[in-house]
Amino acid sequence: MSSEIRAAGSMPDHVMIGIFSDPATTMAVTWRTDVNVGTCRIRLRLADGAEEPETLFFDAKSRLLQTDDGDSLLWHVHLEGLEPGSRYAYSVENADTGEATET
């Protein structure tokens, strides 16, 4: 196992999804960035094969996370009103730079 410290950067990383209420219609997404990132968001669209699916944006909230890797921001978004049984594609974006983690 490596003892190398991996500090957060401007690119969103450590993206995790979870459930915070009804698993059929909600999703929680969390990730981290360095403390210099001012704004992050989720870009969400249905992954149903439509040629030009509607894209929705959700602003994220952050809190300071202090670890052995240094200080970083832990971001989260709660997505509600999702269509049960539907597949979604989303990206986590640093809205300041446009850098995104595609999922």
C-alpha positions in Angstrom: 0.0 0.0 0.0 1.3 3.4 -0.9 1.8 6.1 1.7 1.6 8.8 -0.9 -0.8 11.6 0.0 -3.2 12.5 -2.7 -4.5 16.0 -2.2 -7.7 17.3 -3.8 -7.3 19.4 -7.0 -9.6 21.6 -9.0 -11.1 18.6 -10.9 -13.9 17.0 -8.9 -12.8 13.5 -7.6 -14.0 10.8 -5.2 -17.5 11.0 -6.7 -20.0 8.8 -4.8 -23.7 8.4 -5.2 -26.3 7.3 -2.6 -29.9 7.5 -1.6 -31.2 10.1 0.8 -35.0 9.5 0.7 -37.0 7.5 -1.8 -34.6 5.3 -3.9 -37.0 5.4 -6.9 -36.9 9.2 -7.2 -33.9 10.6 -5.4 -30.1 10.4 -5.6 -27.4 12.1 -3.5 -24.0 12.8 -5.1 -20.9 13.8 -3.1 -17.3 14.6 -4.3 -14.3 16.7 -3.3 -12.2 19.5 -4.7 -9.5 21.8 -3.4 -10.5 24.8 -1.3 -9.9 27.2 -4.2 -13.0 26.0 -6.1 -15.8 28.5 -5.7 -18.7 26.8 -7.5 -19.6 23.2 -8.4 -22.7 21.7 -10.0 -24.3 18.5 -11.4 -25.3 18.3 -15.0 -28.1 15.7 -15.4 -29.9 14.3 -18.4 -32.0 11.2 -19.2 -29.9 8.5 -20.8 -32.8 7.1 -22.8 -31.3 7.5 -26.3 -33.1 10.8 -27.2 -31.1 12.8 -29.7 -31.2 16.0 -27.6 -32.3 15.2 -24.1 -33.1 18.1 -21.8 -30.1 18.9 -19.6 -30.7 20.1 -16.0 -28.2 21.8 -13.7 -28.1 21.6 -9.9 -25.9 23.8 -7.8 -23.9 22.1 -5.1 -23.2 23.0 -1.5 -19.9 22.5 0.2 -18.2 22.2 3.6 -14.6 22.2 4.7 -13.1 18.8 5.1 -9.8 18.5 7.0 -7.8 15.3 6.6 -4.2 14.0 6.5 -4.3 14.8 2.8 -4.8 18.5 3.6 -7.9 20.7 3.5 -10.4 20.2 0.8 -14.1 21.0 0.1 -16.7 18.2 0.3 -19.5 19.0 -2.1 -23.1 17.5 -2.2 -26.3 17.7 -4.2 -29.6 16.0 -3.5 -31.5 15.2 -6.7 -35.2 14.9 -6.3 -38.1 14.2 -8.7 -36.3 11.6 -10.8 -38.4 9.3 -12.9 -38.7 5.8 -11.5 -37.1 3.1 -13.7 -35.2 5.7 -15.8 -31.5 5.8 -16.5 -29.6 9.1 -16.1 -26.2 10.3 -17.2 -24.6 13.0 -15.1 -21.3 14.9 -14.7 -19.9 16.6 -11.7 -18.5 20.0 -12.7 -16.2 22.7 -11.4 -18.4 25.6 -12.7 -15.4 28.0 -12.3 -13.2 26.2 -14.9 -15.6 23.9 -16.7 -13.6 20.8 -15.6 -15.9 17.8 -15.3 -15.9 14.2 -14.1 -18.2 12.3 -16.5 -20.2 9.3 -15.2 
